[in-house]
Amino acid sequence: MNNVFFTSDEHYGHDNILWLGHGRPFKTTQEMNETIIDRHNQLVKPGDRVYHLGDMFWGTVSNDEAVGIMKRLNGNHFIILGNHRNRDEFLPPFGPIQTKLVWKKEIFNLKLNDQHIVLFHFPIAEWQNKEKGWWHLYGHVHGNFKNVGKSLDVGVDNWNFAPVPFETVQQFMNSRSIEGAWHDVRKDI
C-alpha cells in the first residue's frame, strides 16, 4: 500500500508569509519554495497520496508556475480549497498534471484504515461524528490555534515545512481523548 500524507498552507510564491505572524525562516520566497519542495520529495514517493488542506499557491504564482511545481512534487495530490483560492481553485485537473491532481473539494470525509477523518481548511470546534472518534485535520492557522480533542493542524509551519505522514497523525490522535482539552501541537514536535 502507498503511504498517505497531509499538509497545508505551503503558500508557494507568497513573499509576505516570510514575515507575517511568526514568520518563516527563509531569506527569499524562492528559498522557501525550494525547501518545501525538497522536504516534500524526501518523504513522499511516486504513488503516495498527499492531501493538501488549502492555500497551496499564492496569487502571484501563474498557472504555468503552479503546474511546474505540481510536476516536481512526488505523489498523487488531493486539494481541499482554502481561503486563498485564487490559484488552487484554478489548477487544471486535466492536462499537464492530470495524473497528479486527483480532485479538488471544499471538505472531504476520508476513510483510511477504518478511521474517518474530516478534512477541511479551517479548524472547526464540532465535526461529523466527533463523539464517535472521527478525526479533524485542518490548516489555515499556521500554528496559532490550539488543537482540541482529536483535531490537528497539519500546516507546514508546524511540521518543519514538510507533509505529515498518516502514522504520525495516528500516534498523535491515539494519545488524545475525544473530549481532549485544548492542546498546542508545537509542544509535541
Secondary structure, 3 states (H helix, E strand, C coil): CCCEEEEECCCECCHHHHCCCCCCCCCCHHHHHHHHHHHHHHHCCCCCEEEECCCCECCCCCHHHHHHHHHHCCCEEEEECCCCHHHHCCCCCCCCCCCCEEEEECEEEEEECCEEEEEECCCCCCCCCHHHCCEEEECCCCCCCCECCCEEECEHHHCCCCCEEHHHHHHHHHCCCCCCCCECHHHCC
